[in-house]
């Protein structure tokens, strides 16, 4: 009888343990299911965030990409792929295939120098568009560093500046033409000034000097004349004319000097 009671108590204890363990397992299973549900929500949220980020990166009005620390291409946004008409695999296989052959050597030299010291890279180069035309682009690449300062990624962007570049070239050519035209106008003006100065000096100046010499000769004759009454009036007028000639000659010399001072230096 005592053995039966002991056995019953043992069975009851065992059933209690089983029930308790079952409850614990059920609770653990519920927590596990709950965790998986929460984890699924997190993953779905992360997926949506990644999709939104990808949409933003593919929509921004510029070509963008990322590189591994050693400079290998590992991402290109859709605008970059569309611009070149290439796939990511084609880019990874031959990263310089879109760069103009004349620019490749200089681009690689500058990029390797920047990557060696971890400096930002900034350069202008010609990139081939999907239609086969090469267009000038501004390329910028910056490093992303971790807390220790080590580079973990390179991020770059490229902007088509071909229209601006060609406008600058046209403006430069126009400026050079304007400078040449201005120099030509200045040269023509100086030549014309020299011609006028020479004519004033040679033609008008010599004639005025001749008139002055004639008037001085008349004045001397009048001084030596015996009849002083009409002669004095005539002499007064001649002297006034001589003064006028002197003033005219001085004015002529001044104008000639202002037009082309070096001409007078040469002519004496």
PASE-319793 format. One record per residue: residue number from 1; x, y, z of N, C-alpha, C in turn; residue in three letters. Coordinates in pm, whole numbers, plus 50000, padded with zeros to 5 digits. Layout:
BEGIN
NODE  resi    nxx    nyy    nzz   caxx   cayy   cazz    cxx    cyy    czz  resn
NODE   NUM      X      Y      Z      X      Y      Z      X      Y      Z   ala
...
***
This chain:
BEGIN
NODE  resi    nxx    nyy    nzz   caxx   cayy   cazz    cxx    cyy    czz  resn
NODE     1  50084  49879  50000  50000  50000  50000  50086  50124  50000   unk
NODE     2  50186  50123  50078  50277  50237  50086  50351  50255  49957   unk
NODE     3  50383  50142  49893  50453  50151  49765  50366  50216  49658   unk
NODE     4  50237  50183  49662  50145  50242  49564  50134  50392  49584   unk
NODE     5  50126  50434  49706  50116  50579  49734  50243  50652  49689   unk
NODE     6  50357  50585  49714  50484  50647  49673  50492  50658  49521   unk
NODE     7  50443  50556  49455  50443  50556  49310  50351  50664  49255   unk
NODE     8  50233  50680  49321  50139  50783  49276  50197  50920  49292   unk
NODE     9  50264  50942  49406  50326  51074  49427  50436  51100  49324   unk
NODE    10  50509  50996  49291  50616  51011  49191  50557  51046  49055   unk
NODE    11  50442  50976  49023  50376  51006  48895  50325  51148  48892   unk
NODE    12  50269  51191  49004  50216  51328  49010  50330  51430  48997   unk
NODE    13  50441  51403  49063  50555  51495  49053  50608  51500  48910   unk
NODE    14  50610  51380  48848  50660  51374  48710  50567  51449  48616   unk
NODE    15  50436  51428  48638  50340  51501  48553  50353  51652  48574   unk
NODE    16  50378  51691  48700  50396  51834  48727  50518  51890  48655   unk
NODE    17  50625  51811  48658  50747  51856  48590  50725  51866  48439   unk
NODE    18  50650  51763  48388  50622  51765  48244  50539  51887  48207   unk
NODE    19  50437  51914  48288  50352  52030  48261  50433  52159  48266   unk
NODE    20  50517  52171  48371  50600  52292  48386  50696  52307  48270   unk
NODE    21  50754  52191  48234  50849  52197  48122  50780  52231  47993   unk
NODE    22  50657  52175  47979  50580  52205  47859  50547  52352  47851   unk
NODE    23  50510  52410  47967  50481  52553  47971  50604  52635  47934   unk
NODE    24  50719  52592  47988  50844  52664  47957  50876  52655  47809   unk
NODE    25  50858  52534  47753  50885  52517  47610  50788  52598  47527   unk
NODE    26  50663  52603  47569  50562  52680  47495  50598  52830  47498   unk
NODE    27  50641  52875  47619  50679  53016  47631  50801  53046  47545   unk
NODE    28  50898  52954  47548  51017  52973  47467  50983  52972  47319   unk
NODE    29  50892  52880  47280  50850  52874  47141  50778  53001  47102   unk
NODE    30  50694  53053  47192  50623  53179  47163  50722  53294  47145   unk
NODE    31  50821  53299  47237  50921  53405  47226  51001  53392  47096   unk
NODE    32  51032  53265  47059  51106  53243  46937  51026  53287  46815   unk
NODE    33  50896  53251  46815  50810  53294  46704  50798  53446  46699   unk
NODE    34  50786  53503  46819  50775  53648  46827  50904  53715  46775   unk
NODE    35  51016  53657  46810  51144  53710  46766  51156  53701  46614   unk
NODE    36  51114  53583  46559  51121  53568  46414  51028  53667  46345   unk
NODE    37  50911  53690  46405  50820  53789  46346  50881  53929  46348   unk
NODE    38  50937  53963  46464  51001  54096  46475  51119  54107  46379   unk
NODE    39  51195  53997  46372  51310  53997  46281  51265  54012  46136   unk
NODE    40  51154  53949  46102  51100  53963  45968  51059  54106  45941   unk
NODE    41  50997  54170  46041  50958  54312  46026  51080  54399  46004   unk
NODE    42  51185  54370  46083  51309  54448  46068  51369  54428  45929   unk
NODE    43  51374  54302  45886  51430  54274  45753  51348  54340  45644   unk
NODE    44  51217  54335  45655  51132  54399  45554  51152  54550  45554   unk
NODE    45  51165  54606  45675  51188  54750  45686  51323  54788  45625   unk
NODE    46  51425  54704  45656  51556  54729  45598  51551  54717  45446   unk
NODE    47  51477  54620  45398  51464  54601  45254  51398  54723  45190   unk
NODE    48  51292  54774  45255  51225  54892  45201  51319  55012  45204   unk
NODE    49  51396  55025  45312  51493  55135  45322  51599  55124  45212   unk
NODE    50  51646  55001  45190  51744  54981  45084  51685  55014  44948   unk
NODE    51  51561  54975  44926  51495  55005  44799  51479  55156  44781   unk
NODE    52  51440  55224  44889  51425  55370  44879  51559  55436  44854   unk
NODE    53  51663  55388  44924  51796  55444  44905  51844  55419  44762   unk
NODE    54  51821  55299  44712  51859  55268  44575  51784  55358  44477   unk
NODE    55  51656  55382  44504  51576  55469  44418  51633  55611  44418   unk
NODE    56  51668  55658  44538  51725  55792  44548  51857  55801  44471   unk
NODE    57  51945  55702  44493  52075  55703  44427  52061  55694  44276   unk
NODE    58  51964  55613  44230  51944  55599  44086  51875  55720  44025   unk
NODE    59  51808  55801  44107  51731  55914  44056  51808  56045  44059   unk
NODE    60  51906  56058  44148  51979  56184  44157  52039  56220  44021   unk
NODE    61  52038  56350  43986  52081  56392  43851  52233  56395  43834   unk
NODE    62  52299  56287  43867  52443  56278  43848  52483  56132  43848   unk
NODE    63  52595  56102  43788  52647  55966  43787  52721  55941  43919   unk
NODE    64  52694  55827  43982  52756  55797  44111  52801  55652  44114   unk
NODE    65  52905  55628  44194  52960  55493  44205  53034  55478  44337   unk
NODE    66  53071  55355  44367  53155  55329  44484  53265  55232  44444   unk
NODE    67  53376  55242  44518  53492  55158  44491  53536  55093  44622   unk
NODE    68  53601  54978  44609  53660  54914  44725  53785  54993  44766   unk
NODE    69  53839  54969  44885  53958  55045  44928  54074  55043  44829   unk
NODE    70  54085  54932  44750  54195  54924  44654  54158  54981  44518   unk
NODE    71  54037  55042  44507  54000  55111  44385  53918  55031  44285   unk
NODE    72  53873  54911  44322  53793  54830  44230  53647  54874  44234   unk
NODE    73  53582  54884  44118  53442  54926  44110  53353  54817  44168   unk
NODE    74  53263  54855  44260  53168  54757  44314  53023  54805  44306   unk
NODE    75  53003  54928  44262  52865  54978  44247  52863  55094  44149   unk
NODE    76  52759  55098  44064  52732  55209  43973  52582  55235  43976   unk
NODE    77  52543  55361  43990  52400  55388  43988  52347  55379  43845   unk
NODE    78  52215  55378  43834  52153  55354  43705  52185  55464  43604   unk
NODE    79  52195  55587  43651  52226  55698  43560  52364  55680  43498   unk
NODE    80  52457  55627  43577  52592  55602  43526  52589  55492  43419   unk
NODE    81  52515  55386  43445  52504  55276  43349  52435  55323  43222   unk
NODE    82  52329  55403  43238  52256  55452  43121  52342  55547  43038   unk
NODE    83  52421  55630  43105  52504  55728  43034  52603  55657  42941   unk
NODE    84  52668  55554  42996  52770  55483  42918  52712  55371  42832   unk
NODE    85  52591  55326  42864  52532  55215  42791  52603  55083  42819   unk
NODE    86  52652  55068  42944  52725  54947  42982  52662  54884  43105   unk
NODE    87  52698  54759  43129  52654  54690  43250  52762  54703  43358   unk
NODE    88  52725  54672  43482  52822  54676  43591  52936  54579  43564   unk
NODE    89  52903  54464  43509  53007  54364  43481  53108  54417  43379   unk
NODE    90  53059  54489  43278  53149  54545  43177  53240  54652  43238   unk
NODE    91  53182  54730  43328  53261  54833  43396  53370  54770  43481   unk
NODE    92  53332  54668  43558  53427  54602  43648  53540  54538  43567   unk
NODE    93  53506  54481  43454  53606  54414  43371  53705  54512  43311   unk
NODE    94  53657  54631  43269  53744  54730  43206  53702  54870  43251   unk
NODE    95  53750  54916  43366  53704  55043  43423  53736  55166  43339   unk
NODE    96  53839  55158  43254  53879  55277  43178  53822  55279  43036   unk
NODE    97  53731  55188  43005  53685  55177  42867  53606  55298  42821   unk
NODE    98  53547  55374  42914  53469  55491  42874  53553  55619  42869   unk
NODE    99  53679  55613  42916  53765  55732  42918  53829  55750  42781   unk
NODE   100  53837  55874  42736  53900  55903  42607  54044  55850  42608   unk
NODE   101  54086  55783  42500  54222  55726  42497  54331  55828  42527   unk
NODE   102  54312  55953  42487  54414  56055  42511  54420  56098  42657   unk
NODE   103  54314  56068  42734  54309  56110  42874  54346  56000  42972   unk
NODE   104  54349  55876  42926  54365  55762  43017  54492  55771  43101   unk
NODE   105  54606  55796  43037  54733  55796  43108  54735  55901  43219   unk
NODE   106  54691  56022  43187  54691  56129  43286  54592  56101  43399   unk
NODE   107  54474  56048  43364  54372  56017  43464  54424  55911  43562   unk
NODE   108  54482  55805  43509  54533  55697  43595  54646  55747  43684   unk
NODE   109  54733  55831  43630  54845  55883  43710  54794  55964  43828   unk
NODE   110  54698  56052  43804  54644  56135  43911  54564  56052  44011   unk
NODE   111  54487  55954  43960  54405  55872  44049  54493  55785  44140   unk
NODE   112  54595  55725  44084  54684  55641  44165  54757  55724  44270   unk
NODE   113  54795  55846  44233  54863  55933  44329  54770  55970  44444   unk
NODE   114  54643  56001  44412  54546  56036  44516  54513  55916  44604   unk
NODE   115  54498  55798  44542  54464  55677  44617  54579  55635  44708   unk
NODE   116  54703  55658  44664  54819  55616  44744  54826  55689  44877   unk
NODE   117  54783  55816  44879  54790  55894  45004  54653  55915  45067   unk
NODE   118  54549  55862  45001  54415  55874  45057  54354  56012  45042   unk
NODE   119  54397  56089  44940  54342  56224  44917  54221  56218  44825   unk
NODE   120  54130  56315  44838  54019  56325  44743  54074  56345  44601   unk
NODE   121  54000  56293  44504  54040  56301  44364  53944  56393  44291   unk
NODE   122  54000  56484  44210  53919  56584  44139  53983  56608  44004   unk
NODE   123  53909  56585  43895  53970  56600  43763  53862  56617  43657   unk
NODE   124  53903  56672  43543  53816  56683  43426  53868  56586  43321   unk
NODE   125  53775  56515  43256  53814  56418  43154  53701  56400  43054   unk
NODE   126  53734  56341  42941  53633  56312  42840  53584  56168  42857   unk
NODE   127  53452  56151  42872  53392  56019  42887  53302  55990  42768   unk
NODE   128  53304  55864  42726  53224  55824  42611  53080  55799  42653   unk
NODE   129  52988  55864  42584  52846  55846  42610  52795  55725  42533   unk
NODE   130  52673  55684  42564  52617  55564  42501  52607  55575  42349   unk
NODE   131  52604  55700  42296  52596  55718  42151  52733  55725  42086   unk
NODE   132  52839  55700  42164  52974  55697  42110  53045  55832  42112   unk
NODE   133  52976  55938  42153  53037  56071  42157  53109  56091  42291   unk
NODE   134  53225  56153  42283  53299  56185  42405  53260  56325  42453   unk
NODE   135  53230  56334  42582  53189  56461  42640  53271  56487  42767   unk
NODE   136  53300  56614  42791  53377  56653  42910  53293  56633  43035   unk
NODE   137  53354  56573  43136  53287  56550  43265  53380  56591  43379   unk
NODE   138  53317  56640  43487  53390  56668  43611  53374  56547  43703   unk
NODE   139  53487  56488  43743  53486  56367  43825  53544  56399  43962   unk
NODE   140  53471  56360  44068  53518  56379  44205  53500  56248  44282   unk
NODE   141  53602  56210  44356  53597  56087  44436  53656  56115  44574   unk
NODE   142  53581  56080  44679  53625  56102  44818  53630  55970  44893   unk
NODE   143  53725  55956  44987  53733  55833  45065  53641  55835  45188   unk
NODE   144  53590  55719  45226  53517  55702  45351  53607  55623  45446   unk
NODE   145  53628  55677  45566  53720  55615  45661  53644  55563  45783   unk
NODE   146  53702  55460  45846  53645  55409  45970  53700  55488  46089   unk
NODE   147  53668  55445  46210  53711  55518  46329  53862  55524  46344   unk
NODE   148  53930  55426  46288  54077  55424  46298  54144  55505  46188   unk
NODE   149  54065  55555  46094  54120  55633  45984  54148  55554  45858   unk
NODE   150  54123  55423  45863  54147  55340  45745  54034  55360  45644   unk
NODE   151  54070  55359  45516  53970  55376  45410  53892  55246  45393   unk
NODE   152  53760  55258  45401  53675  55140  45384  53598  55144  45252   unk
NODE   153  53593  55263  45191  53520  55274  45064  53558  55407  44998   unk
NODE   154  53549  55409  44866  53561  55533  44789  53425  55561  44724   unk
NODE   155  53379  55686  44733  53254  55725  44669  53283  55836  44568   unk
NODE   156  53228  55820  44449  53255  55918  44343  53131  55961  44269   unk
NODE   157  53141  56078  44208  53033  56131  44124  53096  56192  43999   unk
NODE   158  53020  56196  43891  53065  56259  43767  52951  56343  43712   unk
NODE   159  52983  56463  43667  52884  56556  43611  52925  56594  43471   unk
NODE   160  52831  56586  43379  52858  56625  43240  52869  56777  43233   unk
NODE   161  52989  56826  43197  53013  56971  43187  53049  57010  43044   unk
NODE   162  53014  56925  42947  53057  56948  42810  53002  57080  42756   unk
NODE   163  52875  57107  42780  52815  57232  42730  52884  57353  42791   unk
NODE   164  52910  57346  42923  52980  57457  42989  53122  57471  42936   unk
NODE   165  53188  57355  42915  53326  57357  42867  53333  57421  42729   unk
NODE   166  53242  57385  42642  53243  57441  42506  53207  57589  42508   unk
NODE   167  53117  57627  42600  53083  57770  42613  53205  57849  42660   unk
NODE   168  53282  57790  42753  53404  57857  42801  53506  57870  42688   unk
NODE   169  53517  57766  42605  53610  57772  42492  53567  57879  42392   unk
NODE   170  53435  57885  42366  53386  57990  42275  53411  58129  42333   unk
NODE   171  53387  58141  42464  53411  58270  42530  53559  58307  42523   unk
NODE   172  53646  58208  42544  53790  58233  42537  53830  58277  42396   unk
NODE   173  53775  58205  42295  53807  58241  42157  53756  58382  42125   unk
NODE   174  53634  58413  42173  53579  58546  42150  53663  58653  42219   unk
NODE   175  53708  58624  42341  53793  58720  42413  53923  58744  42339   unk
NODE   176  53982  58636  42286  54106  58651  42211  54082  58732  42084   unk
NODE   177  53968  58708  42017  53936  58786  41899  53916  58933  41933   unk
NODE   178  53849  58958  42047  53828  59096  42089  53961  59165  42123   unk
NODE   179  54051  59090  42189  54182  59147  42219  54259  59178  42091   unk
NODE   180  54251  59085  41994  54318  59109  41867  54258  59228  41795   unk
NODE   181  54122  59237  41798  54055  59350  41734  54091  59481  41803   unk
NODE   182  54094  59479  41938  54131  59598  42013  54273  59642  41979   unk
NODE   183  54365  59543  41970  54503  59575  41934  54512  59632  41794   unk
NODE   184  54431  59574  41704  54430  59624  41566  54377  59766  41559   unk
NODE   185  54269  59790  41636  54212  59925  41638  54311  60024  41696   unk
NODE   186  54378  59983  41805  54477  60070  41867  54592  60099  41771   unk
NODE   187  54637  59993  41701  54745  60011  41605  54702  60105  41493   unk
NODE   188  54579  60085  41442  54528  60173  41336  54516  60317  41385   unk
NODE   189  54468  60331  41509  54455  60465  41566  54591  60533  41579   unk
NODE   190  54691  60455  41623  54825  60512  41637  54883  60549  41500   unk
NODE   191  54860  60460  41401  54909  60489  41267  54842  60614  41209   unk
NODE   192  54710  60623  41231  54638  60740  41181  54682  60866  41255   unk
NODE   193  54704  60853  41387  54753  60967  41463  54890  61011  41415   unk
NODE   194  54975  60909  41386  55108  60941  41335  55101  61011  41200   unk
NODE   195  55009  60963  41114  54995  61026  40982  54948  61170  40995   unk
NODE   196  54845  61192  41082  54795  61329  41100  54902  61419  41161   unk
NODE   197  54973  61363  41261  55080  61442  41324  55187  61479  41223   unk
NODE   198  55220  61384  41135  55324  61410  41035  55277  61517  40937   unk
NODE   199  55150  61507  40895  55098  61607  40802  55094  61746  40865   unk
NODE   200  55050  61747  40994  55046  61877  41062  55186  61935  41075   unk
NODE   201  55278  61846  41113  55416  61892  41132  55480  61934  40999   unk
NODE   202  55463  61848  40896  55534  61870  40770  55464  61975  40683   unk
NODE   203  55333  61963  40671  55261  62050  40577  55219  62182  40641   unk
NODE   204  55130  62173  40737  55078  62295  40797  55185  62373  40871   unk
NODE   205  55268  62301  40948  55372  62370  41025  55469  62445  40935   unk
NODE   206  55512  62380  40827  55609  62445  40737  55546  62565  40668   unk
NODE   207  55419  62555  40630  55354  62668  40564  55335  62785  40661   unk
NODE   208  55295  62755  40782  55282  62864  40880  55416  62930  40908   unk
NODE   209  55520  62847  40913  55654  62904  40934  55694  62995  40818   unk
NODE   210  55660  62955  40696  55691  63038  40580  55618  63171  40585   unk
NODE   211  55490  63164  40624  55413  63288  40635  55475  63378  40740   unk
NODE   212  55518  63318  40853  55580  63398  40957  55709  63463  40907   unk
NODE   213  55789  63388  40833  55914  63445  40782  55886  63559  40686   unk
NODE   214  55783  63546  40601  55748  63653  40507  55703  63777  40582   unk
NODE   215  55621  63756  40685  55574  63871  40763  55689  63939  40835   unk
NODE   216  55784  63859  40886  55899  63919  40951  55982  63999  40850   unk
NODE   217  55991  63946  40727  56063  64021  40624  55996  64153  40591   unk
NODE   218  55861  64151  40580  55788  64274  40554  55807  64373  40667   unk
NODE   219  55805  64320  40789  55823  64407  40905  55958  64476  40902   unk
NODE   220  56063  64404  40863  56195  64465  40855  56201  64573  40748   unk
NODE   221  56133  64544  40636  56130  64645  40528  56060  64772  40575   unk
NODE   222  55948  64752  40646  55873  64867  40694  55952  64947  40797   unk
NODE   223  56032  64877  40878  56114  64948  40977  56213  65041  40908   unk
NODE   224  56264  64995  40795  56365  65074  40722  56303  65177  40629   unk
NODE   225  56171  65182  40620  56106  65277  40530  56112  65417  40589   unk
NODE   226  56116  65518  40501  56127  65655  40549  55995  65717  40591   unk
NODE   227  55886  65683  40522  55755  65741  40554  55693  65664  40669   unk
NODE   228  55683  65726  40783  55644  65658  40905  55493  65657  40929   unk
NODE   229  55416  65747  40865  55273  65757  40901  55193  65636  40855   unk
NODE   230  55187  65604  40726  55110  65482  40691  55184  65355  40730   unk
NODE   231  55317  65370  40736  55396  65251  40765  55374  65203  40908   unk
NODE   232  55357  65292  41001  55339  65253  41141  55214  65169  41161   unk
NODE   233  55106  65206  41092  54983  65127  41103  55000  64990  41041   unk
NODE   234  55066  64989  40924  55090  64861  40858  55181  64773  40942   unk
NODE   235  55283  64833  41002  55375  64758  41086  55302  64698  41207   unk
NODE   236  55210  64776  41265  55135  64728  41380  55054  64605  41343   unk
NODE   237  54992  64608  41226  54910  64496  41182  54995  64373  41149   unk
NODE   238  55112  64400  41089  55202  64288  41059  55249  64221  41187   unk
NODE   239  55283  64304  41286  55327  64246  41414  55216  64164  41480   unk
NODE   240  55091  64211  41467  54978  64135  41521  54963  64001  41449   unk
NODE   241  54985  64004  41316  54977  63881  41238  55090  63785  41276   unk
NODE   242  55209  63842  41304  55320  63756  41347  55287  63688  41480   unk
NODE   243  55228  63765  41574  55188  63706  41702  55086  63595  41682   unk
NODE   244  54992  63619  41589  54891  63517  41559  54956  63392  41500   unk
NODE   245  55054  63412  41410  55125  63299  41351  55200  63220  41458   unk
NODE   246  55266  63293  41552  55336  63225  41661  55241  63138  41744   unk
NODE   247  55124  63196  41777  55026  63121  41855  54976  63000  41777   unk
NODE   248  54955  63017  41645  54906  62907  41561  55011  62796  41551   unk
NODE   249  55137  62837  41534  55244  62738  41527  55254  62660  41659   unk
NODE   250  55244  62727  41773  55249  62658  41903  55135  62560  41920   unk
NODE   251  55016  62604  41878  54901  62513  41885  54923  62392  41797   unk
NODE   252  54975  62414  41676  55001  62303  41583  55100  62204  41643   unk
NODE   253  55204  62256  41705  55302  62170  41768  55241  62090  41883   unk
NODE   254  55157  62155  41962  55094  62085  42074  55004  61972  42026   unk
NODE   255  54921  62001  41925  54831  61897  41872  54912  61783  41814   unk
NODE   256  55016  61816  41741  55100  61713  41681  55165  61627  41789   unk
NODE   257  55210  61691  41897  55272  61617  42006  55173  61526  42076   unk
NODE   258  55050  61572  42095  54948  61490  42161  54908  61373  42075   unk
NODE   259  54904  61391  41945  54866  61281  41857  54973  61173  41855   unk
NODE   260  55097  61211  41844  55205  61112  41836  55336  61175  41879   unk
NODE   261  55361  61176  42010  55483  61242  42059  55610  61187  41996   unk
NODE   262  55616  61054  41973  55739  60996  41919  55769  61047  41779   unk
NODE   263  55666  61088  41706  55688  61138  41571  55772  61265  41575   unk
NODE   264  55736  61354  41668  55811  61478  41679  55954  61452  41725   unk
NODE   265  55971  61349  41811  56106  61317  41855  56192  61274  41737   unk
NODE   266  56132  61199  41646  56206  61151  41531  56230  61263  41430   unk
NODE   267  56128  61351  41415  56138  61457  41315  56218  61576  41365   unk
NODE   268  56233  61591  41497  56310  61700  41553  56230  61827  41568   unk
***
